[in-house]
Amino acid sequence: MKFQCSVHGLRSSIFHLYFGKIGLPLISFLLPVLGFAAGAKIVRYDLFITDTLVNYSGKTRKAIAVNGTIPMPTLEFTEGDSAVIYVHNRLKEETSIHWHGLILPNQYDGVPYLTTRPILPGQSHLYTFRLIQNGTYWYHSHTKLQEQSGMYGAFIIRKKSGDPTWREEDQIPDYALVLSDWSDEKPFEVHRKLHNATDWYAIKKGATQSYAEAIREGHFKTKLVNEWKRMLAMDVSDVYYDRFLSNGQAELEAAEFKAGDKIRLRIINGSSSTYFWLNYAGGKITIIANDGPDVVPVEVDRMIIAVAETYDVVVTVPESGLAHEFLATSEDRVKSTSLWLGKGTKQPATPLPRLKYFEGMKMMNEMMKMNGDLDDMGMNMSLQQMDMNVVMYPEITGPGKDRKKQEHQHGQPEQNQNDATPEIVTLNYAQLRSPFKTTLPQAPVKTMRFELSGNMNRYVWSLDNKTVSETDKVLIRKGENIRIILYNGSMMRHPMHLHGHFFRLLNGQGDYAPLKNVVDIFPMETDTIEFAATETNDWFFHCHILYHMMSGMGRIFSYEDSPPNPEIPDPAASLKKLYRDDREFHFMFQNDFASNGNDGEMMLQNTRWSLGAEWRLGYHDDHGYETETHIGRYLGKMQWLMPYLGFDWRYRKSDEREKNWFGQVNTKDQRGALCLGLRYTLPLLFKADARVDMDGRLRLQLMREDIPLSKRFRMALMYNSDREYMAGLQYILTKNLALSTHYDKDMGWGAGITMTY
């Protein structure tokens, strides 16, 4: 719901609000208005947040809508307007709204427990601020994983009439395009699965890299080296999504445009974790703005938009009678979403071929050291000028082995690499140039460096191997210039976002470095940003991939000697609540119902700690039962080492007295013992376990449970110094079910069904 007026028209507006029974007291509208400058236009919106049901993929699922829509309503303003926005929470849980990219008072920034109080169920919250900028921005929930459920929308601020920066591109028709990703799974379940290293998403995407696939594509050695260096399969994105959406639809038509029309697309990547490749069937794409501010126009064939970035681009409808596709393809190239510009027969854009994952794996093998660090091999990479993933792009490097075979069988010509390479112009940050000087004022410079760190094996994301909750706030002073050097030492791209400030991206353009609020950093890249410290209080700096942020990848920049924030009356208690996000525990359960017994495990773990239990239960007395429970803490950046304390309980009706490798008697008739141990991940991803119990008995064990033989077949192996051994196979049916068979030294052969949660 939108309402706007000028101060001169205030009397009639108040009359309308009061007698129109909007549902809010007159005083709640009057007080913010009186604080604005005379002559300013007041633009009011009421946003009602409610639960809803959606069906994007043939399945009805719960989501969150604002004013009944997903995305949230597009909010439109002109620079200089005063925004009066009421957010009404009709959910059964707390919520929040962050105004992404806006320069505004700290208390309205919208990070619950840091800058703004959370909006509790049934409550309303008033945001009032003057708009001192123009451009394409967006807004979204900053509460847990609500953004993934539909809480994102466009926030457009147009230039004032007579603005000295006015140019031709500001006069053509514009169209706001919000890209997003949708999963039929609950966001919490997505997050939990990522922390439990599920292989299901790779199966769904067709992105598994098993040994059978490696052999078929001539990359057996590549796969072996990959696991020798303790890496999981190669991927460029974490999650399988059921749909990608353009303004809430898989396909969107803009038939109002005709041949010859130039269109300003205001593109917002409002997805939770998806990068999109953008290309247009009607020809070139001209970039004219990025993250809000203008840039000197740049013409390209295609571009990639990072999570949370915005780009304004100009495209032209070239021919009458055709609707040309503006295609947004997920970085993993599994699916896409489309905007059709024009009316008539549909002219599709050229689809992007599937990635060559084993080529990417081979590249990562060469970069990865045995200790888990990346080796940049002396390359000074920055500003997206060297995309290491290009080895996986068939349109650049030619088709892979399977693709060549298919082309030969179907009589299709193979692509010429030399011909393809110069034809595709792709945007990179070095091409972005501000049309006006962006140099910072003369001031003391404070320089800091952060390494973007993490690992996929346990889905831990951090800066300098510490999460938000494991570090103090980063103190800065008003009046300083802050320079931040960011090095990406992980295998994933990270779009780093700074709240409440624009920063200069130092990209070789000197005084005309572009202003941004999100910087996307490739693996092994080093980028430098700088900003003038002009605000007060606390501001969040974090990776905008939602699941990385919730895992702790960020910092809090805190201005020294700041006044109290009225929204955060108890900062210490609020900070503890903020820290709960990356300290959250995730549960995993697996049980094999087999013909020879029942065995399984469960784990409750977070970034550093693990509480686990394993059990085996036979159906006969001579099989017996045994359980092992432990609590441990992962150490090191790659978290390959975990010391733990545990308790074992075993029973089997038998007089047999076995000896282990060390000559110690291992009685299994009935035994309970405390133990102390170390678990370490070896090359080839085997887990070595060494422990001693309170009776002095030693046990060494070697185990791996997830050897990928083929797309759906997984093998497990175990042997220990108590002369126990196990071998098993699983065939994955669904995300929760697998057929299984195994041989256990104590329980013999068995087959059944394995359930996983």
N, C-alpha and C positions, 0 to 999 in steps of 0.2 A: 504494500500500500504506500503510495507516494503522495506527498503534499508539499507545495512550495509557495513562498510569498516573499515580498520585500517588506522591510520595516514599515514603509509608508502604507502598506496594505494590511498591517497587523491587526487592526480592529476588526475588519470583516473576517479575517482568518480565524481569530479567536472565537468569533461568533459561530463560525462553521464548526469548529472543533467541539465547542461546548454543546451546542444544540444538535449537532450531528451525531452526538453520543458515540464518539470513537471508542470510548471505554477507558480513557485516561483522564485524570483530573486536570483542570485548566492550569493549575500551578505548575505541573510537571512539564507543560509546554512553554509556559511563559518565562520561567526562570532562565533556561538556556538562551532563549531569544534575546532577553534583555542584556545578555553579556556580549552580544555580537555588535560589530561596528554598524553605525547608521548607513543605510544604503545597501548593505549586504543582502544577497538573496538567501532566504532560508529554504533549504530543501529537506523535507522530512520523509522518512520511510518508516513503516512499521513492519517488522519481520516476525512472523509467527512460526516457531519451530515445532514440528509435530512428527510423530511416527507415521509411516505410510507403508503401502505395499506396492511393489513394482514387479514387472515381468519383462526382463530384457533378453532372456534366453529360452523362454518356454517354461520357466519355473517361477512361481510366485515367491518373492522373498521380501523380508522386512528391509526398510530403508528409512532415511530421515529426509523430510522435505521442508522447505521454507516457503510459506504462502502457497503450499500445495504443489510446488514445482521442484524438479531436479534438472539442471542445476538451480541454485538459488536465484532469485530475480536479479536481472542486470540493473545495477544502481548507476544512474547517470547524473552527472554534475557538470558545472563549468568552473574553471579555476576562479577562486575568490568566493565561491559559494560557502555558506556555513551549513554543515551537515548536522541534522538532528535525526538520529536513528534509534528507534526503540526496538529492542530485541526481547521477544516474549517467549519464554521457555515453556512449552506445553509437553515436554518429554517427562519421563519418570526418572530421569537422571540429570545431573548437572551438565552444562554446556558452556560454550564461549564462542566469541567471534574475534578473529584477528584480521586486521585490515592490511593486507600484504602489500608492502612497498610504499605505504603512506607515511609522510612526515607529520607526526601528530603528537600531542602531549602523551607522556609515558603512561599515564593511568588509563588511557583508552586503547593501548596497543593490543590488548586482548589475550595475553598469555596467562591462563589462570594460575594463581598462587605466586606469580612473579611480577606482573604489572597490573593486573585487573582481577577483581574478585570473580570467582565462577558464578554463573547464573544458575541458581538452584531451581529444581522443579517448581513450576507454578509462579516463578518470579519473572520480573521484567528488568531490563538494564538499559540505561540511557547513555548513548555515546554522542557527544557534541564536540565538533572540532571544525576549524576553518581549513579549507582546502587551498594549499599554497603551492600547488604543482599541477601539471596536466599530464595526460598519457593514459596508457592501458594498464590497469592493475586488477587485483582480484581480492576476494575475501573468503575465509574458510574457518571452520572450527579448529581450535587448538587444544581440544580436549580429547585425550586418548586417541582412539582410532575413528572418531566420528566423521572425519573428512572422507574416509573411504566409503561411508554409507550414503553420501550425497550432499554433504555440507560444503559446497564450494560454489562460487558465482563471480560474475564479472563486475568490476568497479571502474567505470569509465569517467574520466575528467577531461573535458574538451577545453581548448584554448579560448581565452577571452577574445572578443571582437577587438581588433586593433592591436593584438599581441605582436610585438616586434619580431618574434620568431615565426610568424605566420608564413606558410609556404603553400605551393600549389597542392601538395598532397593532403593539406588540411581541409580542402574544399570539396574533395570527391566523396561520394557516398561511402559510408563505412558499415562494417558488419562484424559484430562480436562473435567469436568462435571459441567456445570453451571445450577443450579436449579432456577426456577423463577415462578412467579404467573402472571396470565393474567385475566383481567376483560374486558368484552365487553363495560362496562360503561367507560365514560371518567374519568380519575383520579380525576378531580375536582368534578365530581358528587359523586364519592365514598366518598371523603372527606366531602362534604356538607351533605350527608346523615348520615354519622357517627356523625356529630355535631348536627343533628336534631333527633337523637335517633330513626332511622328507625327500624322497626321490620321485614322489607322485607328480609334482609339477613338471619335471623334466619329461616324464612319460606322456603326460597330457600334451605337452608342446612338441613332442617328437624330437627332443633335444638330448636324449640319453646318449652316452658315449661308452657303451659297454665294450667288452673285449671282442665279442663277435662282430660288432659294427666296426671296431678298429681294424680287425683282420680283413674284413670285407673291403675296407677303403685303403688298405695298405699302410695302416698307422698303428700296428701292434706295438712297435717300439715306442712310439709317441705316447700311447696309453700307459705302457709300463713305466716310462720315465716320469710321467705325470704323477702316478701313484707312488713311485719311489721318492718323489719330493713331497709326498704327503698332501697332495692336492686332490680336491674333488673334481668332478667333470666340469668342463668349461661352460660358462653361460654369461650372457650379457644382461640378464634381468633375473629377478628372484622368483617372481610369482607367475602362475598361470591365471590369466583373466578370461572370463567367459565372453565379455564384450568390451569393445572400445567404443566410446560415444562422442558424438559431436552435438553439443547443446542437448545432451540427454537422449540422442537418437543414434542408432547405428549408421543411418544414412539421412542426410539433410538436404533439402532442395531449396535453392534460392532462385526461383524462376522469374523474379522481378527484374533481373539484370538482362541486358540485351547486348548484341554484338557492338563492339567498340567501347563499351563501358569500362572505365577503370574503377576498381573496387579496393578500398582500404580494408583489409582483413585485420581485425584486432584479435590476435591468436593468443590464447591463454592455456598453458598446460596445467590444468587443475587436477591432474592424476595424482595418485598416491605414490606410485613407484615406476611409472612408465615413461620412457623417452619416446618421442615420435619423430620418424623421418617424414618430411613434408616435400611433396612434389606436385606439380600442376600440369594437367593435360593441355592447358592452353598456352604453355610457353614458360618464359622466365618468371622468377619471383624477385621482386625488388624490396629489400629490407629498408625501412625508413625510421624505425624506432625499436628500442630494446629495453625491456624492464621499465618502460614508461618514457624516459627521455628520448628525444630525437637523435638519430645518427645520420651521417652523410649517406645518401642512398647507395646501396650495394646490390648489384644484380647477380643472381646465382641460379643454377639449375635445380638445386635442392639444398635442404638444410635439416639439421636436427635440432629439436627444441627440448631442452632439459626439463625435468620436473620443476615446476613453479616459475619457469621463465615466461615472459610475455614478449611477443614480437609483433610489430605492426608491419605488414607487407602490402605491396601494391601488385595486383594482377589485373590482366585485361581479358575480357571475353572476346576472342578473336573472330568468331564466325557466327552467323545467324543460323538458326535451326538446329543448333547443337547445345547441349548442356555439358560443360567441361568439368571434369572431376578434380577437386582439390583433395588429394589423398594424404591421409595421416596413417602411417604404418608403424606398429610397435617396433622398438629397436630389435627385438628378437625375431621380428618378421613373421610372427605366427598369425596375426590378424590385423585388420585395419578398420578405419572409419572414414566416411566420405562426406564432403560438401559438394553438391553439384551446382555450378554457377551458370545461369542461363536456362533457356527453355528449349526443349526439343529432344532429338535423339541423343542419348548419352554417349559422350566421348570419354572413355576411361583413361586414366593415367597409367603409365607403365608400372606394373607391380614389381616389387622388389623380390628377387629370388631368395631362397632360404640360405641361411648362413652355413659356411663350411667350418663346423665346430672343431674338427681335428686339426685344421690349419691354425686355428686360434689356440688350441691346446699346445701345439708344437711351439708356437711363439712364446707362450707363457712358460713352457719348460725352459726355454733359453734364458728367460728373464729371472726366473725364481732361483734363489740360492737355497742350499739345503737347510738353512736356519729359518726359512720362511720370509726373509727380506727380498725385496725386488732389487735386481741389479740393473741399473740404468745404462751400464756399459759405456759410460762417458757421454751419453746423449743428454743434451740440455733441452728438454722438451717443455713447451709451454703453449698456452693460447690455442689449443686444439689444432695446431698446425701439423702434427704428426699423429694421426689416428692409428694406434697400433692394431685396432680391429679390422683395418682395411684388408688384411690377409684373408679375412673371412667373407669378403664381399665378392661374390661371383661376377657382378657387373663390372668390377674393376680388374680383378685378377684372373678371371676366367672360371669356367665351371669346374667342380671337383670331379673325382674319378667316377662316382655314380652318375653324375649329371652327364658327363661325356659319353658314358655307356648308353644312357637313355637316348641322347641325341643321335648317336650312331644307329641305334635300333630303329629310331623313327625317321631317319634320313634328314635330320636337322643340322644345319651347319654349326660348327663350333665357333664360339666368340673369339675374336682376335684381341688379345690383351692390349697390344700396342695401339690398336684403333680405338679401344674403349676408354683408355685412361685419360687422354686430353679432352674428351668430349664432356665430361661431367665436372662442373664447377660447384664445389660444396662450400658453404659458409664456414669460416672459422673466426675466432675472436680477434685475430690480428687485423682483420678487414674492417672492424668497427671503429669509427671515428666520430667524435662529437662535433657538431657544427659550431660550437662555441667553446671558449677556453674553460677548462675545468680545474685549473691549478688551485691548490689549497693555499690559504693564507699563511704568511710567515709565522711559524710557531715551533716550539720544541717538538722533535720527532721521537715517538716511542715505537721501537720495532720489536715485533715478536714473531716467533716461528712455530708452526704447528705441523705435525705429521698426521695425515689422515690414515688411521690404522684400523685393522680389523681382520677377521678371517671368516670364511664361509662355513668351515667345519662346525663351528658352534654358533654361528651368526652373532658375532660380537663386533660392534662398531664403535669407534672411539676416536679421540684426538690424543696423540702421544700415549696411546695405550691406557687412557683413563676416560671413564665416562663422566657425564655431567655430575653425577652424585659423588664421584670419587675425587673431585677437585674443589678448590676454593674458587670463588668468583675472581675474574681477571679485573684488577683495579686499573682504571684509567682516570685522567684528570680533564676536566673541561678546559678547553683552550689548547690542548695538545693536538698534534697530528699523529694519527695511529697508522702505522704501516704493518701489514700482516703478510708474512710469507707462508704459503701453503704448499706442502709437498704431499702428493698422494702416493703413499707406500702400500696401498691395497690393490686388489685386482679388479675393483669396481669403480665406476664413475661416481662422483659425489657432487650434487648441486648444493653449494654452501650458501646459506641465506642469512643476511644481517638485518635484524629488525630496526626500524626507526631511523635509518641512515641510508644515504647513497654512498657508494665508494667508487673511487676511480680504479679501473682495471688497467694496470700499467702494461700496455700492449705495443709499445713502440710508436705510439702516436703523439708522444711528447705532451705539450700543453693541451692537446685535444683528445686525451684519453677518455674513453666512453664512461658514462656514469651507469652503474648497475646496482642491483641489490641481491642478485644471485650470480654466483660464478660456478660454472660446471668444470670440474677438473678431471682429466683423463688419468688412468693409472700411469705412474712414473712422472707425471707433469709437476712442474713447480710454477705457481702463479703468484703474483704480488698484487695486493690491493691496498688502498690507503683512503682514509677519511678524516675529516675534521671532527674532533670531539666537541660537539656543540650542545649536547643535551644534558639530562640529569638522570639519576636513578639507574635501573637495571634493564639491559636489553639482551635478547636471546640471539645467539649465533649458532646455527645448526645445519646439518644435512637435511634437505627437504624431501628426501625419500622417507616416507612416513615411518616405515619399519626400522630404518636406520636411526632416525631421530628418537624413536621410542626405545631403542636399544642403548641410547646414551651418547650418540655422536654429536656433541655440541659443547658450547661454553656459555657462560653468562658474563657479559661485559658490564661492569659496575662502576659508575662515576663516584669518585670519592666526594665526601662532604655534601651529599645530596639531601634535599629536604625530605621529610616523610611522605610516603605515597598514601593518600587517604584510602585507596582501594586495598591496601595491604597493611592493616593495623598491627598485625603480629608477624613481622618478616621471618623470624626464626621458625615459627610453627608452619608458616606457609611454605618455606623452602623445603622442609621435611616432606611435605605433601608433593611438591614438585619432584623431589628425588625418588619418589616411589615408582615413577614410570620406568626408569632403567634398572630398578632393583626387583622388578616383578618376577615371580617364579612361574615356570611353565611346566605343565604336567605331561607325561608320556606313559602309556601303558601298552604292553604287548603280551599276548598269551596264545600258546600253541595247544590246541585241543587235539591230541594225537592218540592213536590206537594203543601206544605203549606207555602213555602217561600225559601229564600236564606240566608244561614248563613255561615260564614267562619272566617278565621284568617290568618294573615301573620306576620312573624317575621324576623327581621334582627338582628343577634346577633353574638358576638365573645366570647372570653374567659371570660370576666367579664360583658359586657354590653348587654342589650337587648332593642330593639325598636320593639314594637308590636302593632297590631291593631286587634280588633275583631268587627264583625258586624252581624246584623240580619235585613233582609229586607223582609217585608210581601208583599203579592200581593194585599191587600185591605187596605183601610184607617184605619179600626179598628185594623189592625195588626201593621201598622206603620213601623218605622225603628229605629234602635239604633246602635251607634258605641262607642267603648271604645278604646282609644289610650294611650299608656304609654311608658315611658322610665325608665329603672331601672338598677341597678347594683347588681350583685350577690356577696354575702359575704360568707366568710368561706371556708375551704378546700373542703367540700362537696357541697357547693353552694346551700344549702337548703333555705336560706333567701335572699329575694330580696326586698329592699325598692324601691319605684318608684313614679314618678310624672306623672299624666295623665290628660286626658280631655275626658269628656263624652258628647255625643249629642244624644238626644232622641226625637222622635215625634210619637204620636199616636192620631188619631181623637177620643177623648173620654172626657167626663166630669167626669169620675170616679176619685175619690180622695182616694187613698189607704194609709193605715198606715203601717209602718214597725214594727218590733218587739219592737222598742223603742218609738212607739207612734208618730213618725215624719211622716208628710204628704209626700207622694211620688207621685208627679204629673208627668204624663207621656205624657201630651198633647204636650208640647214643653219645652225642658230643655237643657241647656248647662252649664256645670260646670267643673271647675278645681278640681282635687282631689289629695290627698296624701295617699299612702298606703304601706302596707307590705304584701308580699306573702311568705308563708313558706310551705315547703314540710313536711307533717306529716307522721307518720307510715302508712303503707298500700298505700303510694305514693299519698294520697289525698293532693291537694293544698288548704291550708287555706288562704283566702284573707281578710284582714281587711283594710278599708279605710274610710276617711272622706272627704267630698267635701267642697267647699268654702262657702256653705250655712249651714254648720254644720251637714249635714245629714250623718249618719253612715251606713255602710253596711258591714256585715260579710258574707262570702261565702265559701262553701266547694264544691270542684269539682275534678273529675278525668275522663279523656277522653279515657283511653287505658287499661281497665281491660281485660286481656286475658282469655276469656271464653273457647276458643278452639284454634286450630292451626290458623284459619282464622277469627274467630268471636271475635270482640272487643266491649265492653260495655262502655258507658259514663253516668255519673251521675252528677247532679248539684242541689244545693239548697242554697238559701241565705236569709238574714234577711228582704229583700223586699218582701218575700213570693213568689219569683219566683223559679221555678224548671224545670228540664229537665231530660229526660232519653232517651238514644238512643242505637242503635245497628249498627255495621258495619260488612260486610262480605268482606274481602280483596280479590280482584280479581287479580290485578297486582300491581306493585310498584307505579302506579299512579291512580288506579281506585278502588273503593269499592262500593258495594250496601249498602244503608243505610236507616234506618227508625228511627224516634224519635217522642217523644211527648214533646211539649213545652207549658208551662202554658198560655202564651199569644197567641200562634199561632196554638195550637192544634196538631193533628196527621199529620204526613207527611212521605213520602218515596221518594227516588230518588237515585241519583248517587253522590258520593263524589270524587272530583278530588284533588290530592295531588301532590305538587312539592317540 
